[in-house]
């Protein structure tokens, strides 16, 4: 397991844990607004967990070629500023 995969798993576990806690606490609350807040928060965390899974599995178009986009941006930046290998200081 890579470091990235380890961190993704840790975050997903924390999101799941907090989501479960919020859903359990909803049953303990009498205030309808607080119940709605806890339930909405649990749904948002569920969405975040799904987003992490999609990133991990590259299910969304935004994640599929993110590495290619970064490399392309870096290459363009080097072309605009000039690569250090092509520029050499003049000694005189």
C-alpha positions as CSV (number, residue, x, y, z in Angstrom):
1,X,0.0,0.0,0.0
2,X,1.4,3.4,-1.0
3,X,1.5,6.4,1.3
4,X,-1.3,8.0,-0.8
5,X,-3.5,4.9,-0.5
6,X,-2.9,4.8,3.3
7,X,-3.9,8.5,3.7
8,X,-7.0,8.0,1.6
9,X,-8.0,5.0,3.7
10,X,-7.5,6.9,6.9
11,X,-9.6,9.8,5.7
12,X,-12.4,7.5,4.5
13,X,-12.4,5.7,7.9
14,X,-12.7,9.1,9.8
15,X,-15.5,10.2,7.5
16,X,-17.4,7.0,8.0
17,X,-16.9,7.2,11.8
18,X,-18.2,10.7,12.0
19,X,-21.1,9.9,9.7
20,X,-22.2,7.0,11.9
21,X,-21.9,9.2,15.1
22,X,-24.0,11.9,13.6
23,X,-26.7,9.4,12.5
24,X,-26.7,7.8,16.0
25,X,-27.0,11.2,17.6
26,X,-29.9,12.2,15.5
27,X,-32.0,9.7,17.4
28,X,-31.0,11.3,20.7
29,X,-32.1,14.9,19.7
30,X,-35.5,16.4,20.4
31,X,-34.9,19.7,18.4
32,X,-36.1,19.2,14.8
33,X,-33.6,21.7,13.5
34,X,-30.7,20.0,15.2
35,X,-31.9,16.7,13.8
36,X,-32.0,18.2,10.3
37,X,-28.5,19.6,10.8
38,X,-27.0,16.3,11.9
39,X,-28.7,14.4,9.2
40,X,-27.6,16.9,6.5
41,X,-24.0,16.7,7.9
42,X,-24.1,12.9,7.7
43,X,-25.2,13.1,4.0
44,X,-22.4,15.6,3.2
45,X,-19.8,13.3,4.8
46,X,-21.3,10.4,2.7
47,X,-20.8,12.5,-0.4
48,X,-17.2,13.3,0.6
49,X,-16.5,9.6,1.1
50,X,-17.9,8.9,-2.3
51,X,-15.7,11.6,-3.8
52,X,-12.6,10.1,-2.2
53,X,-13.6,6.7,-3.7
54,X,-14.0,8.2,-7.1
55,X,-10.6,9.8,-6.9
56,X,-9.0,6.6,-5.7
57,X,-10.6,4.6,-8.5
58,X,-10.5,7.4,-11.1
59,X,-14.2,7.0,-11.8
60,X,-14.8,10.7,-12.5
61,X,-13.5,12.5,-15.6
62,X,-11.9,15.1,-13.4
63,X,-9.7,12.4,-11.8
64,X,-8.9,10.3,-14.9
65,X,-6.2,12.5,-16.4
66,X,-5.2,14.8,-13.6
67,X,-1.6,13.6,-13.7
68,X,-1.5,14.3,-17.4
69,X,-2.9,17.8,-16.9
70,X,-0.3,18.5,-14.2
71,X,2.6,17.3,-16.5
72,X,1.2,19.4,-19.4
73,X,1.1,22.5,-17.2
74,X,4.6,21.9,-16.0
75,X,5.9,21.4,-19.5
76,X,4.2,24.6,-20.7
77,X,5.7,26.5,-17.8
78,X,9.2,25.3,-18.6
79,X,8.8,26.2,-22.2
80,X,7.7,29.7,-21.3
81,X,10.5,30.3,-18.7
82,X,13.2,28.3,-20.5
83,X,14.6,25.1,-19.2
84,X,17.6,25.3,-16.9
85,X,19.5,22.8,-19.1
86,X,19.2,25.0,-22.2
87,X,20.3,28.2,-20.5
88,X,23.9,28.4,-19.3
89,X,25.6,31.4,-17.7
90,X,28.3,33.1,-19.6
91,X,31.7,33.3,-18.0
92,X,33.8,36.2,-19.1
